[in-house]
Amino acid sequence: MSEIITHLNGKAGEAKFSRKREGRWLRVWRNLDTYVLLVPGLLLLLLFKYTPMYGVLIAFQDFNIFDGIRGSQWVGLEQFRKLMQSTEFMQVFTNTLLISIYKIVLLFPIPILIALLLNEIRFPAFKRTIQTIIYMPHFLSWVIISGLFMTILSPSDGLVNTVIQWFGGESIRFFMDNHVFRSVVVFTAGWKEIGWNAIIFIAALASVEQEQYEAASIDGANRLQQMWHISLPGIVPTIILMLILRLGMVLDAGTEQILTMYNPTVYASGDVIGTFVYRMGLGKMDYSFSTAVGLFNSVVGFILIISGNWLSKKTLNRGIW
């Protein structure tokens, strides 16, 4: 009797699995046009993201450009041992962490504040004007921005140093002083990207139900109280998501930005992992070592994303937000 029941249960399970599989393929067929739209993106991802991963093998070799990957000698973890023993890399790693932490602590909250303030503006024309003004710097390349700030901060005839000297101070060499170069990097990054980063939070605020504001207004809540108790909690999931993504880029302190701004006099404070890879790989043609540095960067970024995601889930599950 038990064998018959077991057999029937097995048949029922197989039939259920078959129906589930048929249902899945039926859904795919019904939405075939949508899946076809995914093909270009998937091909782009495969071609430019996954295919180049083959080059990661260089990090475990003493790579010779003439022998290629297949002909170069394997050295195992020698490049990573060299990496950990390099005092130059330790300085670069420290610079990267400091600049990234400064950008997160100082620049990450500002777009949120801008979005909250813009959400309180009740004049659409004025609101659109402000948005356009703060978005515009994003569309300028770092080459243009670097040239602009090098002119403004010039130690000889720059606007800022002219004002400093007018008040009796001494001229500051902003792009050649290790004590202020990081501040220049953080400030210019904020000037360029703060307005653009606010777009996501503005879009998130648009999804907050207006009935909540009306109910709060009836209960006597002022605009500041509505912002604190309705607007801000309404975009917390978006804030957490953006913070997780930003943590994954903590070792990307702005390679393109710093490449256009720095020089050998500020390597001690401005050289980051991205620029270090550029100098070692293309400058000294040490491809294996630069690949090892890049792989180290990617692994740490991946770990930070996973850790941030885990921490955010724990935080939300405990109801802190």
Disulfide bonds with the S-S distance in Angstrom:
none
